[in-house]
Amino acid sequence: MNLSLRLIATAIVILLLPGQSLAAGKSAMDWIQTMSEAMRELNYRGTFVYMHDDQLESMSISHMKDETGEKERLLSLNGEAREVIRDDKSLTCIWPSSRKVVVDFSRKNSFSPIFIPDDVEKISNLYDLKLIGKDRVANHQTVIVQIKPRDQYRYGLKFWINADNGLMMKSNLINSNNKVIEQVMFTSLELLKEGEKPELITIPPIGDNYTMVRYHSGDRSGSIVSQTSWQIGTMPEGFKQRSVLKRLDSASGKTFQQMVYTDGLASLSIFIEKQSDRQLPSGASSMGAVNAFIREISDFSVTAIGEVPAVTVKQMAESILFQNP
């Protein structure tokens, strides 16, 4: 084989090796940072399929960022026409079949199946990030980044990231057995043209037969708990308390406390409320990627729940303590 043929053969081999051409470019952490910024800062719309709990759901998304802040709309395209509208302050969920509208504080990763890391540098201390190849999703070239946890307290992830604009095209949520337990895959995703705005509404027209459930009145500071007698003894490394909120369930008229914890990627909540006659039994339960653990402390019920492994919610629930002020 002459020199020119050897060079051509070598080039073909390099192109066929997954991830080889990526080594000279961005690192895995760079790509995750690019994706995080793109999903929050760019204006786009698209449709995706969401696989979870042995179900397949089709959804549309519209996203816009302008001088007034970030706005997003999610709409279920099959089954019940559920709709979620989010801005920097509020989250509005519309449930047509039950004629209910729920208004809550805006929290990006609490309602959307699309995982976006909050703190890329922080997660690099808890997960191993690695470029593992290239692929084509919805006719877009992507790079694949694997996020593998360093312990059993969180799930792993794979992201397929658009090589041109940084948008997330596909994601797999992976358990400790390397099984995909949730998947999001875009079938179409496009950037909006300059000056173009997606169909975004702040509050949809609601008929008199709808029930409005407000977990806050619009004044966020009024519901934040500055001090609480409930404390966590020990928790998995990397998890930090994001907020402690006192909430009013307008349907029952009862108040409960919510403590939110995150490691920058995974998150979970602990709900504390007075026991009732309809109290769920103590112990573990799960639904797809979501795990929960309930325990009783005196006449209170403590529920830890989130898209984290069962061992994580169990440890958090069993570690919570009541300390008299």
C-alpha positions as CSV (number, residue, x, y, z in Angstrom):
1,M,0.0,0.0,0.0
2,N,1.5,3.4,-1.0
3,L,1.7,6.4,1.4
4,S,-1.4,8.1,0.1
5,L,-3.6,5.0,0.4
6,R,-2.3,4.5,4.0
7,L,-3.2,8.0,4.9
8,I,-6.7,7.6,3.6
9,A,-7.2,4.3,5.4
10,T,-5.9,5.8,8.6
11,A,-8.3,8.8,8.3
12,I,-11.3,6.4,7.8
13,V,-10.4,4.4,10.9
14,I,-10.1,7.6,12.9
15,L,-13.5,8.8,11.7
16,L,-15.1,5.5,12.6
17,L,-13.8,5.5,16.2
18,P,-16.4,7.0,18.5
19,G,-15.3,10.3,20.1
20,Q,-11.8,10.4,18.6
21,S,-12.5,13.6,16.7
22,L,-13.9,15.2,19.8
23,A,-10.7,15.0,21.9
24,A,-9.2,18.1,20.2
25,G,-12.2,20.2,20.8
26,K,-14.4,20.9,23.8
27,S,-14.2,18.8,26.9
28,A,-17.3,17.0,28.3
29,M,-17.7,19.7,31.0
30,D,-17.5,22.4,28.2
31,W,-20.3,20.7,26.3
32,I,-22.5,20.4,29.4
33,Q,-21.9,24.1,30.2
34,T,-22.8,25.0,26.5
35,M,-26.0,22.9,26.7
36,S,-27.0,24.4,30.0
37,E,-26.6,27.9,28.7
38,A,-28.3,27.2,25.3
39,M,-31.4,25.6,26.9
40,R,-31.8,28.6,29.1
41,E,-30.7,31.5,26.9
42,L,-31.8,30.6,23.3
43,N,-35.3,31.0,21.8
44,Y,-36.6,27.7,20.3
45,R,-39.6,25.4,19.8
46,G,-39.9,21.7,19.2
47,T,-41.6,18.4,19.9
48,F,-40.2,15.4,21.8
49,V,-41.1,12.0,23.0
50,Y,-40.9,11.2,26.7
51,M,-40.5,7.6,27.8
52,H,-41.2,6.8,31.5
53,D,-43.0,4.2,33.6
54,D,-43.4,2.0,30.5
55,Q,-45.4,4.8,28.8
56,L,-44.6,7.0,25.8
57,E,-45.7,10.6,25.8
58,S,-45.4,13.2,23.1
59,M,-44.9,16.8,24.1
60,S,-44.2,20.2,22.6
61,I,-42.1,22.9,24.0
62,S,-41.7,26.6,23.3
63,H,-39.0,28.6,25.0
64,M,-38.1,32.3,25.0
65,K,-35.6,34.5,26.8
66,D,-35.8,38.3,26.5
67,E,-35.3,41.4,28.6
68,T,-38.2,40.4,30.8
69,G,-36.8,37.0,31.6
70,E,-37.3,33.4,30.7
71,K,-40.6,31.9,29.6
72,E,-41.6,28.4,28.7
73,R,-44.6,26.4,27.7
74,L,-45.0,22.6,27.7
75,L,-48.1,20.9,26.2
76,S,-48.9,17.2,26.2
77,L,-49.8,16.1,22.6
78,N,-51.4,12.8,23.5
79,G,-53.8,11.8,26.3
80,E,-55.0,14.6,28.5
81,A,-54.0,18.0,27.1
82,R,-52.0,19.0,30.1
83,E,-50.3,22.3,29.9
84,V,-47.5,23.9,31.9
85,I,-46.5,27.6,31.6
86,R,-43.5,28.9,33.4
87,D,-41.7,32.3,33.8
88,D,-39.1,33.5,36.3
89,K,-41.7,33.9,39.1
90,S,-44.6,31.5,38.6
91,L,-45.4,28.0,37.4
92,T,-49.0,27.4,36.1
93,C,-50.2,23.8,35.5
94,I,-53.6,23.2,33.8
95,W,-55.3,19.9,34.2
96,P,-58.4,19.9,31.8
97,S,-59.9,16.5,32.9
98,S,-60.0,17.4,36.6
99,R,-60.7,21.1,35.8
100,K,-57.9,22.2,38.0
101,V,-55.3,25.0,37.7
102,V,-52.3,24.8,40.0
103,V,-50.1,27.9,40.5
104,D,-46.8,27.5,42.3
105,F,-43.3,29.0,42.5
106,S,-41.2,28.6,39.3
107,R,-38.7,25.8,39.6
108,K,-37.1,24.6,36.3
109,N,-36.4,21.0,37.0
110,S,-39.5,20.2,39.1
111,F,-42.0,19.9,36.3
112,S,-40.1,19.3,33.1
113,P,-38.7,15.9,32.0
114,I,-35.8,17.8,30.5
115,F,-32.9,17.6,32.9
116,I,-30.6,20.7,32.8
117,P,-27.7,21.0,35.3
118,D,-27.9,23.9,37.7
119,D,-24.2,24.1,38.6
120,V,-21.9,22.4,36.1
121,E,-18.7,22.9,38.1
122,K,-20.3,21.4,41.2
123,I,-21.6,18.2,39.5
124,S,-18.0,17.5,38.2
125,N,-17.1,16.8,41.8
126,L,-19.9,14.2,42.2
127,Y,-20.1,12.7,38.7
128,D,-17.5,11.6,36.1
129,L,-18.1,13.4,32.8
130,K,-16.9,11.9,29.6
131,L,-17.2,12.4,25.8
132,I,-18.2,9.0,24.4
133,G,-19.0,9.6,20.7
134,K,-21.2,11.2,18.1
135,D,-24.6,10.5,16.7
136,R,-27.4,12.0,14.6
137,V,-30.8,12.9,16.3
138,A,-33.7,14.4,14.4
139,N,-31.4,15.0,11.5
140,H,-28.9,17.0,13.7
141,Q,-25.3,16.0,14.4
142,T,-24.7,15.6,18.1
143,V,-22.0,14.8,20.6
144,I,-22.7,12.4,23.4
145,V,-21.7,13.1,27.0
146,Q,-21.9,10.5,29.7
147,I,-22.5,11.7,33.3
148,K,-21.7,8.8,35.7
149,P,-22.3,9.1,39.4
150,R,-19.5,8.2,41.8
151,D,-21.8,6.6,44.4
152,Q,-25.2,4.9,44.6
153,Y,-27.1,8.0,45.7
154,R,-27.9,9.4,42.3
155,Y,-28.7,8.3,38.7
156,G,-26.5,8.6,35.7
157,L,-27.3,10.5,32.5
158,K,-26.3,10.6,28.9
159,F,-26.8,13.7,26.8
160,W,-26.9,14.0,23.0
161,I,-26.0,17.7,22.4
162,N,-26.5,19.5,19.1
163,A,-23.0,20.1,17.8
164,D,-24.0,23.4,16.1
165,N,-26.1,25.3,18.7
166,G,-25.6,23.3,22.0
167,L,-29.3,22.4,22.5
168,M,-30.1,19.1,24.1
169,M,-31.5,16.6,21.5
170,K,-31.8,13.5,23.6
171,S,-31.2,12.4,27.2
172,N,-31.2,9.0,29.0
173,L,-31.7,8.7,32.8
174,I,-29.8,5.5,33.8
175,N,-29.9,3.5,37.0
176,S,-27.1,1.6,38.8
177,N,-27.9,-1.5,36.6
178,N,-27.1,0.6,33.5
179,K,-30.8,0.4,32.5
180,V,-32.5,3.4,30.9
181,I,-35.4,4.4,33.2
182,E,-36.4,7.6,31.4
183,Q,-35.7,9.0,28.0
184,V,-36.4,12.3,26.3
185,M,-35.8,12.5,22.5
186,F,-36.6,15.5,20.3
187,T,-38.2,14.6,16.9
188,S,-38.0,18.3,15.9
189,L,-36.2,21.3,17.4
190,E,-35.6,24.6,15.8
191,L,-34.2,28.0,16.8
192,L,-36.6,30.9,16.3
193,K,-35.8,33.6,13.8
194,E,-34.8,37.0,15.1
195,G,-37.9,38.8,16.3
196,E,-40.0,35.7,16.1
197,K,-41.9,34.9,19.3
198,P,-43.5,31.5,20.2
199,E,-47.0,31.2,21.4
200,L,-46.6,31.9,25.1
201,I,-49.4,33.0,27.4
202,T,-49.1,34.0,31.0
203,I,-52.5,32.8,32.3
204,P,-54.9,31.0,29.9
205,P,-58.6,31.7,29.8
206,I,-60.1,29.6,32.6
207,G,-63.8,28.9,32.8
208,D,-65.9,29.1,36.0
209,N,-65.9,25.3,36.3
210,Y,-62.1,25.3,36.9
211,T,-60.7,25.2,40.5
212,M,-57.7,27.4,41.2
213,V,-55.1,25.9,43.6
214,R,-52.5,28.5,44.7
215,Y,-49.5,27.3,46.7
216,H,-48.4,31.0,46.9
217,S,-50.1,34.4,46.4
218,G,-47.3,35.8,44.2
219,D,-45.2,37.1,47.2
220,R,-42.4,34.5,47.4
221,S,-40.9,36.1,50.5
222,G,-44.1,35.5,52.5
223,S,-43.8,31.7,52.3
224,I,-40.1,31.2,53.0
225,V,-39.3,29.7,56.4
226,S,-36.3,31.5,57.9
227,Q,-36.0,29.0,60.7
228,T,-37.3,25.5,61.2
229,S,-37.3,23.0,64.0
230,W,-36.9,20.2,61.4
231,Q,-33.2,19.4,60.6
232,I,-31.4,16.8,58.6
233,G,-28.8,14.8,60.5
234,T,-26.7,13.2,57.7
235,M,-27.3,13.3,54.0
236,P,-25.5,12.0,50.9
237,E,-22.4,13.9,49.9
238,G,-23.1,16.9,47.7
239,F,-26.7,17.5,48.5
240,K,-27.5,21.0,49.8
241,Q,-30.7,22.6,51.0
242,R,-32.1,24.9,48.4
243,S,-35.1,26.2,50.2
244,V,-37.6,25.6,53.0
245,L,-41.1,26.6,52.3
246,K,-44.3,26.7,54.3
247,R,-47.2,25.9,52.0
248,L,-51.0,26.1,52.2
249,D,-53.0,23.4,50.4
250,S,-56.1,25.4,49.5
251,A,-58.0,22.3,48.8
252,S,-57.7,20.9,52.3
253,G,-56.9,24.1,54.1
254,K,-53.9,22.5,55.8
255,T,-50.4,23.8,55.9
256,F,-47.3,21.7,55.3
257,Q,-43.6,22.3,55.1
258,Q,-41.4,21.5,52.1
259,M,-37.6,21.2,52.2
260,V,-35.9,21.0,48.8
261,Y,-32.4,19.5,48.3
262,T,-30.2,19.3,45.2
263,D,-26.7,18.3,44.2
264,G,-26.8,20.6,41.2
265,L,-28.4,17.9,39.0
266,A,-30.5,15.5,41.0
267,S,-33.1,17.0,43.4
268,L,-35.6,15.7,46.0
269,S,-38.2,17.2,48.4
270,I,-39.1,16.4,52.0
271,F,-42.7,17.1,52.9
272,I,-43.7,17.4,56.6
273,E,-47.4,17.5,57.6
274,K,-49.7,16.6,60.4
275,Q,-51.0,13.0,60.0
276,S,-54.5,12.6,58.7
277,D,-57.0,9.8,58.4
278,R,-56.0,9.4,54.8
279,Q,-52.4,9.1,55.5
280,L,-50.4,6.8,53.2
281,P,-48.6,3.8,55.0
282,S,-45.0,4.2,56.0
283,G,-42.2,2.6,54.0
284,A,-40.9,2.8,50.5
285,S,-42.7,3.2,47.2
286,S,-41.7,3.9,43.6
287,M,-43.0,4.9,40.2
288,G,-40.5,4.6,37.4
289,A,-37.5,6.8,38.2
290,V,-39.4,8.5,41.2
291,N,-38.8,7.0,44.6
292,A,-40.4,7.9,47.9
293,F,-40.0,7.0,51.5
294,I,-42.6,7.8,54.3
295,R,-42.0,7.6,58.0
296,E,-43.8,8.9,61.1
297,I,-42.4,11.1,63.8
298,S,-44.8,11.7,66.7
299,D,-48.0,12.9,65.0
300,F,-46.2,14.1,61.8
301,S,-45.7,12.4,58.5
302,V,-42.4,12.8,56.8
303,T,-42.2,12.0,53.0
304,A,-38.9,12.2,51.0
305,I,-39.6,12.0,47.3
306,G,-37.6,12.7,44.1
307,E,-36.0,11.3,40.9
308,V,-33.2,9.7,42.8
309,P,-32.5,6.1,43.9
310,A,-34.5,4.5,46.7
311,V,-31.5,4.5,49.0
312,T,-31.3,8.3,48.8
313,V,-34.8,9.1,49.8
314,K,-34.7,6.4,52.6
315,Q,-31.5,7.9,54.1
316,M,-32.9,11.5,53.9
317,A,-36.3,10.5,55.5
318,E,-34.6,8.5,58.3
319,S,-32.1,11.3,59.0
320,I,-34.6,14.1,59.7
321,L,-35.0,15.2,63.3
322,F,-37.3,17.5,65.2
323,Q,-35.4,19.8,67.5
324,N,-37.2,22.1,70.0
325,P,-36.1,25.7,69.6
